[in-house]
């Protein structure tokens, strides 16, 4: 048996050798060469990272956004707690945001107390938002108090929260307090950035405007700019825009314009905000043609105007009673790829009403409603009375229907004029109609 297996193996080996010899005879002769070494090292391929999985929405956070009032939000919070849901920072912050937006600051402080007692790690964005809400509600002392308490909430106080408080103080006409806290910035461990300086420059200019000591305050603001440079902070376009606005306020338009062109040599390219300051000043002084020329100059310098720039020009054209020209600017804006916003449409409708072109106002209103924007009640009233006087009953009915769809109604005073006009000299009929409309 052993010999038979050995014989089989020998036979297989001989078959393999025969096959190999036949194969090598058929193949052409090749000289084996070493492959050339690459001169540069091959790049290492970065390991492929899987796309980050989207975070699962937190049920309470999703639900609290849907409730209407603060009481409903608090009830929902308690319901989730009773169901065994463990509230953490996302839940607490969502609830606090909801309460602050509804200005229920008493409840906000209660919830903050729970957050501090449980030593929940917080983000500074929560306190920045609360400082801003306190500012809007004119609760400046609360904003200051919260800023000083941030570190007690297992949260690090940042320059962003400092800037938020600084801005609240300036906007609340508490410039002396803003100046004092800005002076103690380094003691608090902060190094002011461009935003900090911009807020202070805005404060100096605002203070000058209120105190009528505008020239002196402008010099202070300009001095702050030099201080900024000395400390290695680079002014940005907003910094220059604020100073340009200050120059325009004191009647130094040419100096403001020169500053805009000089800022590029100082390493800061002009932006639309800088052109906006100049166009606004020209419009304010009734120099509409100069404003339009500056707009064209902007385009030549390859600055593409945005909705804000167009709105500035449309606003002043409408105020000057030049709604037809303003409408052409609106068309130019749309051709340029910018959609009018609510402010654009409101200015245009009011502009047409001002020149008694109620048909033109109606056309703009229709476009406005199609764009999901809505005019003010006063604008609706002006269109109704104007269209009635023009005899456009269909247009009047259309406007009234749109008002009804938005739960808006004409007041008695708005109805009185068209009724009297419709009744003509029949004063008694006019009085009776007015009584009917005024009846509950």
Number of C-alpha atoms within 10 A of each C-alpha: 6 6 8 9 10 11 12 10 12 12 11 12 12 11 11 11 11 11 11 11 10 10 10 10 9 8 8 6 8 6 5 6 6 6 6 6 7 7 6 6 7 7 6 6 6 6 6 6 6 6 6 6 6 6 6 6 8 10 11 20 16 12 13 21 13 10 14 11 14 20 13 13 22 18 12 17 20 12 13 14 12 10 8 8 13 9 12 13 14 14 17 22 21 18 23 26 17 21 22 21 15 13 16 15 19 10 17 19 15 11 18 15 13 12 19 15 11 12 13 15 14 21 17 20 13 17 23 22 17 24 26 20 21 22 22 14 12 15 16 20 12 14 23 18 11 19 20 11 13 21 14 13 21 16 16 14 22 17 19 18 22 22 22 22 24 24 24 25 25 22 18 15 14 16 21 13 13 22 17 10 17 20 11 11 16 11 10 14 11 15 12 18 17 17 18 20 22 26 22 24 26 24 26 25 27 20 20 22 17 10 10 12 12 20 16 13 21 25 16 16 25 18 13 17 22 13 13 19 13 10 11 9 16 17 21 17 19 19 21 24 25 21 26 24 23 29 21 20 18 14 12 13 19 13 13 23 17 11 18 23 15 14 16 12 9 10 11 16 14 20 15 17 16 24 21 23 22 24 24 21 19 21 22 14 9 15 14 19 12 14 23 16 11 17 21 14 12 15 11 10 8 9 15 12 18 15 17 16 19 21 23 19 23 26 22 25 24 23 18 16 15 17 27 17 14 26 22 12 18 23 14 13 19 13 10 12 10 15 15 21 15 15 15 21 25 20 22 26 28 27 28 25 23 18 17 16 19 26 18 18 26 22 13 19 24 14 13 21 14 10 14 9 16 19 18 10 14 13 17 24 19 18 27 26 20 20 24 20 17 15 12 14 13 11 19 20 14 14 20 19 13 15 18 12 9 10 8 14 13 15 13 13 11 15 17 19 15 18 19 18 15 15 14 11 10 11 12 11 15 20 15 11 17 18 13 10 14 13 8 5
